[in-house]
Amino acid sequence: MVDVISLVIGFSIGVVLVGLALEIGLKKTSNATPASKHAKSWDISEISNPRIMAEYLSDVDIPKNSKVVVNKCKNKGALANIDARINAGVRGNFIVGDDRALILAGPINRNEIGFWTVEKDIVEQLKQDFDQKWAEGSKMHQGKEN
């Protein structure tokens, strides 16, 4: 009889201790670096091999190694020495690189806010979106605003 009581008490204490251990383990906060962050100021040169997709491209400094696909552009002359295409189907504004992307809340403009992300799935999807619009686009002819 004493053995049965000892077994029940031991089992009960074990269940309580396991429950406490799980509770403490689940409450630990993660110190992982976030995959995305807000961007009030940014520079395209922060992105390696930038691919720019712009529904509307305003006045920004575009590195010479960039690829650009736009729907509308304020100044096509600024793209004179840039590999650029035009595609009326472009919706959205982002700049994607090898390992990160900058997604903007509005047109690609110096003061536009957005957010940086290094989340691999998002970066890969943006690369695919860019590549599709790039392939569907036509070579841009230099000139006035489109």
PAFITOR-726214 format. One line per field, with one value per residue (C-alpha): residue number from 1; chain; z, y negated, x negated; residue in three letters. Coordinates in Angstrom, 1 decimal. Layout:
residues N
resi = c(NUM, ...);
chain = c(A, ...);
Z = c(Z, ...);
Y = c(Y, ...);
X = c(X, ...);
resn = c(Ala, ...);
end
This chain:
residues 146
resi = c(1, 2, 3, 4, 5, 6, 7, 8, 9, 10, 11, 12, 13, 14, 15, 16, 17, 18, 19, 20, 21, 22, 23, 24, 25, 26, 27, 28, 29, 30, 31, 32, 33, 34, 35, 36, 37, 38, 39, 40, 41, 42, 43, 44, 45, 46, 47, 48, 49, 50, 51, 52, 53, 54, 55, 56, 57, 58, 59, 60, 61, 62, 63, 64, 65, 66, 67, 68, 69, 70, 71, 72, 73, 74, 75, 76, 77, 78, 79, 80, 81, 82, 83, 84, 85, 86, 87, 88, 89, 90, 91, 92, 93, 94, 95, 96, 97, 98, 99, 100, 101, 102, 103, 104, 105, 106, 107, 108, 109, 110, 111, 112, 113, 114, 115, 116, 117, 118, 119, 120, 121, 122, 123, 124, 125, 126, 127, 128, 129, 130, 131, 132, 133, 134, 135, 136, 137, 138, 139, 140, 141, 142, 143, 144, 145, 146);
chain = c(A, A, A, A, A, A, A, A, A, A, A, A, A, A, A, A, A, A, A, A, A, A, A, A, A, A, A, A, A, A, A, A, A, A, A, A, A, A, A, A, A, A, A, A, A, A, A, A, A, A, A, A, A, A, A, A, A, A, A, A, A, A, A, A, A, A, A, A, A, A, A, A, A, A, A, A, A, A, A, A, A, A, A, A, A, A, A, A, A, A, A, A, A, A, A, A, A, A, A, A, A, A, A, A, A, A, A, A, A, A, A, A, A, A, A, A, A, A, A, A, A, A, A, A, A, A, A, A, A, A, A, A, A, A, A, A, A, A, A, A, A, A, A, A, A, A);
Z = c(0.0, 0.8, -2.5, -4.4, -2.4, -3.1, -6.8, -7.0, -5.1, -7.3, -10.5, -9.3, -8.5, -11.8, -13.7, -11.8, -12.5, -16.2, -16.4, -14.7, -17.0, -20.1, -18.8, -18.1, -21.5, -23.5, -21.8, -22.8, -25.3, -28.5, -29.0, -32.8, -35.1, -36.9, -40.6, -41.5, -40.3, -41.0, -43.3, -43.1, -45.0, -47.5, -50.3, -53.3, -53.0, -49.8, -52.1, -54.1, -57.7, -57.4, -59.5, -59.3, -60.1, -60.1, -60.9, -60.9, -60.7, -59.4, -58.7, -57.2, -57.7, -59.5, -59.5, -62.9, -62.2, -61.7, -63.8, -63.9, -65.1, -64.8, -65.7, -65.7, -65.1, -64.3, -66.2, -68.7, -69.3, -65.9, -67.1, -70.1, -69.0, -67.0, -68.3, -68.2, -69.6, -69.6, -68.8, -68.4, -66.2, -63.3, -60.0, -56.9, -56.0, -54.6, -55.0, -54.6, -54.3, -53.8, -50.1, -49.2, -50.5, -49.9, -50.3, -50.6, -49.5, -52.6, -55.7, -55.7, -54.4, -52.1, -49.1, -49.5, -46.4, -46.7, -45.0, -45.4, -45.4, -45.5, -45.3, -47.9, -49.2, -49.7, -51.4, -53.7, -54.6, -55.4, -57.6, -59.5, -59.9, -61.2, -63.6, -65.0, -65.6, -67.0, -69.5, -70.5, -70.8, -73.8, -74.2, -72.9, -75.4, -73.9, -73.9, -72.0, -69.3, -69.9);
Y = c(0.0, -2.4, -1.6, -2.6, -5.9, -6.7, -5.9, -8.3, -11.0, -10.7, -10.7, -13.8, -15.7, -14.7, -16.0, -19.3, -19.7, -19.0, -21.5, -24.2, -23.5, -23.8, -27.0, -28.6, -27.4, -28.8, -32.2, -32.8, -35.7, -35.3, -37.5, -36.7, -39.6, -40.7, -39.9, -43.2, -46.8, -50.2, -52.5, -56.3, -57.0, -54.7, -54.5, -52.2, -51.8, -49.7, -46.9, -44.7, -44.2, -46.3, -45.4, -48.3, -47.8, -51.1, -51.9, -55.5, -56.4, -59.9, -61.6, -59.1, -58.3, -55.0, -53.0, -52.1, -48.4, -48.5, -47.0, -49.0, -48.2, -51.0, -51.8, -55.6, -57.6, -61.3, -61.7, -59.0, -60.9, -59.8, -56.2, -57.0, -54.7, -52.2, -48.9, -49.9, -48.6, -49.9, -47.8, -49.2, -46.2, -47.2, -47.6, -48.3, -49.8, -47.9, -47.4, -43.9, -42.8, -39.5, -39.1, -41.9, -44.1, -47.5, -47.7, -51.3, -52.6, -54.8, -55.8, -55.4, -58.8, -60.0, -60.7, -57.7, -55.4, -51.7, -48.7, -46.5, -42.8, -40.0, -37.3, -34.8, -33.8, -37.5, -38.4, -35.4, -36.2, -39.8, -38.6, -36.4, -39.3, -41.5, -38.9, -38.4, -42.1, -42.5, -39.7, -41.2, -44.8, -46.6, -48.4, -52.0, -54.8, -57.9, -61.1, -63.0, -61.9, -58.9);
X = c(0.0, -2.9, -4.5, -1.2, -1.0, -4.7, -4.1, -1.1, -2.9, -6.0, -4.0, -2.0, -5.2, -6.7, -3.7, -3.8, -7.5, -7.2, -4.3, -6.4, -9.3, -7.1, -5.6, -8.9, -10.3, -7.4, -7.6, -11.2, -11.4, -13.3, -16.3, -16.4, -17.1, -14.0, -13.8, -12.3, -12.6, -11.1, -13.1, -12.7, -15.9, -17.6, -20.1, -20.0, -23.7, -23.1, -21.8, -24.1, -23.1, -19.9, -16.9, -14.4, -10.7, -8.8, -5.2, -6.5, -10.2, -10.9, -14.3, -16.7, -20.3, -20.5, -23.8, -25.2, -25.0, -21.2, -18.5, -15.3, -11.8, -9.2, -5.7, -6.2, -9.3, -9.7, -13.0, -14.0, -17.2, -18.4, -18.3, -20.5, -23.4, -21.2, -19.9, -16.2, -12.9, -9.4, -6.3, -2.8, -1.9, -4.2, -2.4, -4.3, -7.6, -10.6, -14.3, -15.6, -19.2, -21.1, -20.1, -17.7, -14.9, -13.5, -9.7, -8.4, -5.0, -4.7, -6.7, -10.5, -11.4, -14.1, -11.8, -9.5, -9.1, -9.2, -10.7, -13.8, -13.5, -16.0, -13.3, -14.4, -11.0, -10.0, -13.3, -13.0, -9.4, -10.3, -13.2, -10.7, -8.2, -11.0, -12.3, -8.8, -8.1, -11.6, -11.1, -7.7, -9.1, -10.5, -13.7, -13.3, -13.9, -15.4, -13.5, -10.9, -8.6, -6.4);
resn = c(Met, Val, Asp, Val, Ile, Ser, Leu, Val, Ile, Gly, Phe, Ser, Ile, Gly, Val, Val, Leu, Val, Gly, Leu, Ala, Leu, Glu, Ile, Gly, Leu, Lys, Lys, Thr, Ser, Asn, Ala, Thr, Pro, Ala, Ser, Lys, His, Ala, Lys, Ser, Trp, Asp, Ile, Ser, Glu, Ile, Ser, Asn, Pro, Arg, Ile, Met, Ala, Glu, Tyr, Leu, Ser, Asp, Val, Asp, Ile, Pro, Lys, Asn, Ser, Lys, Val, Val, Val, Asn, Lys, Cys, Lys, Asn, Lys, Gly, Ala, Leu, Ala, Asn, Ile, Asp, Ala, Arg, Ile, Asn, Ala, Gly, Val, Arg, Gly, Asn, Phe, Ile, Val, Gly, Asp, Asp, Arg, Ala, Leu, Ile, Leu, Ala, Gly, Pro, Ile, Asn, Arg, Asn, Glu, Ile, Gly, Phe, Trp, Thr, Val, Glu, Lys, Asp, Ile, Val, Glu, Gln, Leu, Lys, Gln, Asp, Phe, Asp, Gln, Lys, Trp, Ala, Glu, Gly, Ser, Lys, Met, His, Gln, Gly, Lys, Glu, Asn);
end
